[in-house]
Amino acid sequence: MKSFIKKGFLLFLILPFFYCNLNATHNRAGEITYVQISDLTYEITITTFTYTLSFADRKQLEVNWGDNSTSVAPRIDILLLPNFYKRNIYKIKHTFPGPGVYRIIVQDPNRNFGVKNIPNSVNVIFSISTTLIVNPAMGYNSTPVLLNPPYDKAALGYVFIHNPAAFDPDGDSLSYKLTVCTRDDGKPIENYTLPPATNYIRVDSISGDLIWDTPADTGIFNVAMEIQEWRNGVKIGIVVRDMQIEVYDTDNKPPLNGPLKDMCVEAGETVEFLVSATDEDEDKLNIIATSGIFTLSSCPAEFNVVDTIHGFASSLLQWTPCHEAVRSQPYDIIIKSEDNNEELQLVDIDNMQIKVLGPSPVLVNAIPEGKFIRLIWSEYGTDVIAGFSIYRREGPSTFNPDSCTAGIPPSTGFVKVGYIEGSSTITFTDTDNGQGLKFGKEYTYRIVAVYPNGTESKASNEITSTLVSGVPVITNVSIRNTGPVNGSVYVAWKKPDKLDTIPANGPYEYLIFRAQGVAGTDYQQVKSIITADLNDTVFIDTLLNTQTAGYLYRIELYNNAVGQRFMVGEPAYASSVFLDISPGDRKARFVINRNVPWINTRYDFFRLNEFTMQYDSIGTTNQLNFVDTGLENGKQYCYMVRSVGGYLTEDLPKNLINFSQKTCTVPVDNEPPCPPVINVTSQCDSLTNTVTWYIDDPVCFDDVAGYKIFYKMTYDETLELIATINDKNIFSYVHYPGEIVAGCYAVSAFDLIGNESEKSVMICVDSCNFYEIPNVFTPNGDDINDKLIAKTSGLVERIDLKIFNRNGLLVFRTEEPKINWDGTYKGRIVSPGVYFYQCDVYERRITGLELFHLSGFIHVITEEGAKIKTEEYR
């Protein structure tokens, strides 16, 4: 009877306590997001997930705005979810006093009972926060929308992945990081620890994947993630998500998604691909796709089931993105497969990205008009864009954008020279800011369409033009004879017409000037031609050094009447074609230099045939560089080039042919081999690294005589030569770096003459992790396993170890790598049982001193009431 009374009394005591817990414990997860309404006004959305079996229920929540004011946000929506979850949505608007950084905090008693990584969670205030930056200069900003709910299930011993599926409606960049769950006033929870992992728990900063590899304990755990917004390289906001994960011990195996790949697509093109998943337990599967592309107001994507059988499911994603979907950031797509297992439903999550680009505009023509050039392009075909940006460079480029490149990178040499509004605009006149372009230069243009959000389309085709110096029009500056002193140049021009409209009725005088070099400025007059009918349009310039220099000519036309002498129109400029030649290993390299007012569309190369003594054609290019290969080192070869081109304007000359000087070179082995492609693997047990390499070009490999191996221990050091291998057919090297299996390696190749290639891409390997905390010890005074001593490689510089009892009480802390805990707390041996630890390990690695995290359990085995063995007792 006494026993019954005691038990009944105990039950009487427990019930009120349990009732109080139900009344106070309910918060599981949540976040705060916002939408900007005006310069200083924002609408805040608070989303919380609570425990439905709790009696606690908040119809409103207080918001601390970070500007010394608070408001009460009403609940506007409730959604009941499986597993005793309830989603609550609260909304409220607020106007901030001015620009600044504001941390918005919402808090509510209390967290739900039994969160294992939050000591005494039932009595810990639940709080969430968002950092808002009010800055009119950066434009309006709304936080990303988190499309994936902040709760999930995990299985003991299996890798767990969660992704918030953040979609930023403004197209801003996002990054992710783990942070600490918070309590009252947004402060970090004391003694909060990350959930225990067999290997690690971390967040991929780019994709947002929370990866837990692997859960080491069952139960409820909370983690917090920062979603950071970036615009033009500047952080503009932070959303903190507090989420809950329940870990189960189950025989069910999670499903497995099929492979996914990122892609790029132009507006108007259709994306269509199959997503699949399999399940080892032959469970039925459900595939869910989460992304902002399904919520677009224009052209949303579709995701429809194709097949679902036991152990396999597939769905089809279809999307034809419209111009409204074009933005600089790709769209993230989260694929989540969930099994319908009776014991426990598990998921697999993967992600991919689709980048939507605006199509390339089509440039039609670039027409010279005096000192200006007028561009014409085809209609773009949409009214969504804001206008067009115009880019220009001197001379043609080799820019060939791939399918994922938008805009025009600065590395191409193009510079933005103008912008014109209007989606239907098809023309732009380049005046060089009213200063006028320069005669004698080639101007190459590309344009891009610009969307209202600032995103540029793919680049247009390239079109080249040049100013036409109208009076006279030069047609030829061609080398007739090559020599150091007796060279000659053929100069010709088109007879001017319609001079009576100026009026310039003659007689006339041509003045011909010459400067050395195709871009020379030191002009000297070399000829004067007085003519009545303008028919003298040819001049042979002789006794020149055409072997080592090209020449630029300027021709001026004067009305030479008495009392009416004046220059007619603009001077004409044109240079000869000058060929720079340099020897290489079994090759000759060429650079074409010219400065002409017409467009050369082709360059034909000729090489002297030593048997016929004629110049034979060896190739054609439209670029300014050319290489003749397959030559014999030590033998002389001679060349010349013929340019073919013409003026773009209809009534001006076409099919203009001019020749360069004749020039010779002797190929020589002055080129290093190609750099090797390398790989490095570590053998931790033998403390060795094996470097392997290969040359991926057979022609390059023929030139190789041996290799040099370089090494450095850390990033901050300089690569040093550690070995030379004089055998081209050896492709590996074993290195013993010492007690630290870490370092960076590179390999170069050299030939028999001593030409050395550039170093390969540097490959780095890190130290092998070797720090182990025993999971059991017996502090009972028998001198056997009396202390907790870690196994370490000696690379560990320090640790931060915390050991907690089952109530969350910190019983031991140390920075000593060996630990050496004797099992005592406040002078007495702790009670036998299981203790939880969190340990930050600071280890010397390739990047210097690095931190990795360990967590787990320690079993203390000893007799109840055991005492410390003192020196006197010993």
C-alpha positions, 0 to 999 in steps of 0.5 A: 500500500505504501508503494502504491501511495508513493507511486500515486503521489509521484504521478500527481507531481508529474502531471502538472509539470507535464501540463506546464510543459505542454502549455509552454513548449511549441516552437520548432522552426521559423524565419522572417522575410520581407517585401519592400513597399516604398523607400522606407516601408516594408511588409514583414512576413513571420513564418513559424512552425509549432507543435500541434499537441501543445496548448500554447498558441500565438494569435499574434507575435511582437516584432522588435524592429531594430529602430527602438520600436516594437509592433504586434503582428497578427496571424493571418494563416494557419496550415496543419501539417503531418507529424504534429506540425502547424505552420503559422504566418504573421504579416505586418508593415513598418516604416523605418525612420531612415537609411540604416541597418536594422536587425528585426527580431521576433521571439516567443516562449518557448522551444519544444521539449527534447531538442538534444543539441539545445540544453533544457530546450523547453525553457529556452526562448525561441527567436528568429531574426532578419537583417534589413539594410535600408539604402535608397541608393541600392534600389528596392530589395525583397528577401529571398523566399524560402520554398522548402519548409524548415523541418525534415526527417533523417535516418541514423547512419545515412547522409542527410541533405536539406536545402531551403530552396531560396528564390530571390525575386530580385535576382540577387546572388545568395550565399549560405552559412551555418550559424547558432540558434538564438534565444531571448533578444536574438542572443546565441544560445549558451552551450548550443552545439551542432548535431552530432555527426559521424563525419561532419555537418556543414552547409555548401555556401553556394548551393545552400545544401545542408549536409549532415554526414552522418547523424550519430544519434537519434532524436530532435535537433535544431540548426540555424542557417544564414541566407545572405543576399548580395548585389554587385558584390555588396551584402544587402541583407541576411535571413536566418532560418531556424529549422528542426530535424528529427533523426530516427533509427530505421531499417528503411533506406532513403531513395536515390535521385537520378543525375542532374546537370546545370544548363543554359537556355535562351528565352523562347527555347524549350527546356524538357528533361526527365527526372527520376528516382529509385528506391532500394526497398521497392517503396513507392516514390513521390518526386517534388520539384521546388523552384521559383520557375514554378511561381513566375507570373509569366511563363511558369514551368510545369512538373508532371508525373510520368511513371510511378511503380514500386522502387521507381518514379519519374517526372517531366520538367517542361519550361519555355522561359520567356523574356520576363524570366531573363536575369543575371542569376541562374534559377535553382531547382530543388529535386526531392524524392520521398518514399512512402515507407510505412515505418518512416518516410525518407527523402533524397535532395539534389539541386540543379540550375537553369540560367536564362539568357536573352538571345543575341541581337543581329547586327546588319550593317555599320555604315560610315557617315563622315566622322561617324558610324551608323549601326543598324540591327534587326528588330529584337522581337520583344517589348520586354527589354529596356534598350541596347548597349553598344560596345566597340573596340579597335580591330576585329576580335576572336571573341566567341561566346559560349551558350552560358555567356551573357554580355561582353567580358572586358577581356575581349577589349570591347568598351561600352560606348553608348546606350539607346532606349527602346525595345523597337530601336534598330539603329545607333550612330557612334559619334565618340561622344561628339568628338568624331571617330578617327580616320585610318582605324578599323572599328569593330562593334557588338551590341547587347539587349538590356533588360529592365533589371539590368541584365544583358543579353548574349552578345550580337555578331561582330561587325567591323567598319572604318571611316571613309576619307572621301577626297581622295579615296586611296585604293592601293599601298602595295609593296612592289619591291623588297629591299633595304635601300631600293624598295618601292611602294605602289600608291594609287587612289580613286579620282575624286568626282562631284567637286563642282558642288563644293565648288572646287573647279581647279586646277588641282594639286595632290600633295603626298606625304609619307611616315615610316611605320604603319602608325607613323606620325612623322610625315614628310612630303614626298610628291606634289602632282599638279593636274587639271583633270585629276586623272593622275592617280598613281605614284611609285615611291622608290629608294625605300627600306621596305625590308624592315619597315612599313609606310603610312601615306597621307594624300591631300587634295587642294583646289589650286586656283589663284586666290582660291587655294584650299584643301578639298575634304579630309586627307586620305590615309592608308598604309602598306601591309607589313608582315612581322615574322618570328621563328618557332619550333618547326614553325613560323609565326606572323603578325599582320600590321596595317592601317587602312580605311577599307576592310580587309576580308582576307589575307593570303599567305605565300611561301617561296618554293626553293625549286621553282623560285615561285611563291606558292599559296600556303593558307588564308585567314581573316585574322591578323595572326597566322602560323605556318607549321611542319617546317624544318628547324635550321632551314630558311623560309621566305614569305609574303602576304596578299590582302584582299578587301574593299570599302563598305559603301556601295559606290566606293571601290571593292576587291582591293589587292595589296602585297606586303614585303617579302620576309624570311626566317629560320625556324628554331626550337625556342619553344618549351613543351606543353605543361603536363596534366597532373594528379596527386594521391596521399597514402596516410599510413606510409606518409607519402604522396604520389604525383602522376602526370601525362602530356595530352598532346602527342606532338608536344610529347615528342618534344619532351626530354624530362620533367621537374617536380615542385613542392611546397608545404603550405599555400603561403610558401613558394614552390621549390624544385624537389626532383628532376627526371631525365626520362620522358617515359616516367610519369610518377614520383613518390614523395616523402614530405615528412610528418605532415602529408600535406602540400602542393605540387606542380610539374613542368616538362623540358626538352633536350635544348633546355626549354622548360614548359610552364608549371602544370596546374598546382594540385594540393593535398591536405594532411590526413585527419588523425585525431580520435577521442576514445568512447569509453574510459574507467576512472576507478583508480586501478591504473588501467584506462583511468584517464581519457586520452586522445590519439593524435598525430602531433599536428594538432596545435590545440583543441576546444573540448566540452563534455556535458552530462545528460542534463546539459551541464558542462562537466569538463573543458580543456584545450590540451590536445591529449585531453587527460581528463581524470573523470572528475567534476569539482574534485569528485569522480562523475557518475557512471553513464553516457556523456556528450562532447563537442570538440573543435580541433585546430590542426596544422594543415596546408592552409595553415591552422585549420579547424574541424569539428568532432562530436560524440559520446563517452561512456564513463564506467566506474563504481558509484561513489568512486574516489580519486586515487591520491598521491598519498594513497598511491 
